[in-house]
Amino acid sequence: MCDKENKEERTWTEKIEIEAGKLVDRVKELIQEGNVRRLIIRKTNGDLLLEIPLTAGVAVGSAVTIFAPVLAALGAMAALLAKVKVEIVRTKDEGE
């Protein structure tokens, strides 16, 4: 018989408002943290601009390279906006 560990995954959301010009750098930092599962970018009025699902377990060094086209799109959006709201969905396995 194979013993499986029962791991529960906790998920929580943070919401921040940042200047659009700092959006790309902040998203790069979040990707490199590794525990971010999804990023949701909204206008300050709440309208959805972009939702970015992030795969758990992506090597940190290659993560930014994989998301380069998304980062380019974020940079273009940021040029048109003053501020944006970012919802950061994070996960953590219980038992870590």
N, C-alpha and C positions, 0 to 999 in steps of 0.2 A: 504494500500500500504506500501511496505517496502522501506525505504530510504537507499540506498547503498551509501557509500562514494566512490568517485572516487579516488582511490589511484594509482599513477603511480610508477613504480619501476625503479630506476636508477641503472645502472650497469656500473662498470668501472673496468679496469684491471691494476694491478701493476706488474712489472717485477723486480725480484731481482736475483742476483747471489750470492750463498753462498757456503761455504765449505761443502762438502758432509757429513762430520762428525757432522755437526750442523743441518743437515736436519730434523731429527726426532724431536728434541726439538723445532725447528721453526714451523714445521707442527702442533705439539701439541698446541703451542701458537695460531696459526691461527685458529684452530678448536674451541678453547675456546673463541675467539673473537665474534663469533656468526653471523657476517655479511658476512662471506666468503661463497660463493655459490659453487665455484669449484677451485680446485688446479690442475695445470698442471706442471708436473715435466719433464724437458728436459735436455739432455746432453748440454754441452757448445756449441756444433756445431749445436744445434737446433733439434736434433732427439728426438722424443717423447719417454719418458720412462714410464710414468704413468699419468693417468688423474683420479682425485678423485672428484666425485660429492658429495657435502655436502647438506644435507637437512636442509632447514630453519626451525627453531623451535625445533630442537633437544635439549633436556635439556643439558646444558653445562657439568654438572657432569658426565652424562652417555656418552657423545659424544666421549671422549677419549677411554672409554671401548669398545664402538661399533666399533671404528676404530683400535683397537689393532692389528688385523691381518695385516691391511694395514701398520701400523707403523712398524711392524716386517719386512715386505717386504722392506720398505724404508730403514731400518737399514742394511739389507743385500745388497741392491743396493749401499748404501753409502760406504760400505766397498770396493767396486770395483772402485769407482770414486773419483776424487780429488775435482771437483766442479760441481755444477748443477745450472740450471736456474729454477726459480719457477715463474709461472704466477699465480697471485692471482686474481680471479674474485670476486668482492664484489658487494653487493646490498644494497640499502637503499630505503625504501618506502617514497615517497614524502608525506608530511603531518605529518610526525613524528616530 
